[in-house]
Amino acid sequence: TDIDASEFNDYMQWSASDFADGEVVPSMAHGAAASPQFRTSILEATNTFLAFGDAELFQEDLVLAANDAGLGQ
């Protein structure tokens, strides 16, 4: 937010402006959208789904992960 973007190309100027004014959205990849344990559970469920293709099991695993993280009903 404290840069002089006048020497940047148009895209970089737009990006700098957007970064300064925009809302930062948390991501799971960067550890801001889910606890490490919840992220691990989601990744394990995803790997199991990719290995076996069982959508019902995938859904059950995600529900269990959410419940374990205190996000369930």
PLY file of the C-alpha trace (Angstrom):
ply
format ascii 1.0
element vertex 73
property float x
property float y
property float z
element edge 72
property int vertex1
property int vertex2
end_header
0.00 0.00 0.00
3.00 2.33 0.27
4.44 1.87 -3.22
4.73 4.26 -6.14
3.01 2.29 -8.87
3.52 4.92 -11.58
6.30 2.91 -13.23
4.23 -0.30 -13.31
2.39 -1.52 -16.38
-1.41 -1.20 -16.50
-2.07 -4.63 -15.05
0.36 -4.17 -12.17
-1.15 -0.75 -11.39
-4.63 -2.28 -11.34
-3.38 -5.13 -9.13
-1.72 -2.75 -6.68
-4.86 -0.64 -6.48
-7.08 -3.67 -6.04
-4.81 -5.08 -3.35
-4.84 -1.77 -1.46
-8.63 -1.38 -1.64
-9.89 -4.94 -1.82
-10.87 -7.36 0.87
-8.49 -10.24 1.43
-10.34 -13.54 1.21
-8.89 -16.29 3.39
-7.74 -19.46 1.71
-7.41 -22.98 3.00
-4.07 -23.36 1.22
-2.58 -20.53 3.24
-4.02 -21.68 6.56
-6.49 -18.84 7.03
-9.80 -20.49 6.10
-9.56 -23.71 8.10
-7.70 -24.99 11.10
-4.79 -27.33 10.34
-6.79 -30.32 11.61
-9.86 -29.44 9.51
-7.67 -28.87 6.44
-6.02 -32.27 6.95
-9.41 -33.96 7.25
-10.65 -32.29 4.07
-7.52 -33.31 2.17
-7.75 -36.90 3.43
-11.42 -37.06 2.40
-10.55 -35.66 -1.01
-7.73 -38.16 -1.52
-10.05 -41.03 -0.57
-12.65 -39.76 -3.03
-10.07 -39.46 -5.80
-8.84 -42.99 -5.10
-12.23 -44.71 -4.88
-14.75 -42.32 -6.46
-17.30 -42.90 -3.70
-19.26 -39.63 -3.49
-21.41 -40.82 -0.59
-18.32 -41.69 1.49
-16.77 -38.35 0.52
-19.83 -36.49 1.77
-19.83 -38.49 5.01
-16.12 -37.78 5.54
-16.66 -34.05 5.00
-19.58 -34.00 7.45
-17.44 -35.81 10.04
-14.60 -33.35 9.46
-16.95 -30.39 9.90
-18.45 -31.89 13.04
-14.99 -32.58 14.49
-14.06 -28.97 13.78
-17.19 -27.74 15.57
-18.84 -26.57 12.36
-21.62 -29.14 12.18
-25.23 -28.83 13.17
0 1
1 2
2 3
3 4
4 5
5 6
6 7
7 8
8 9
9 10
10 11
11 12
12 13
13 14
14 15
15 16
16 17
17 18
18 19
19 20
20 21
21 22
22 23
23 24
24 25
25 26
26 27
27 28
28 29
29 30
30 31
31 32
32 33
33 34
34 35
35 36
36 37
37 38
38 39
39 40
40 41
41 42
42 43
43 44
44 45
45 46
46 47
47 48
48 49
49 50
50 51
51 52
52 53
53 54
54 55
55 56
56 57
57 58
58 59
59 60
60 61
61 62
62 63
63 64
64 65
65 66
66 67
67 68
68 69
69 70
70 71
71 72
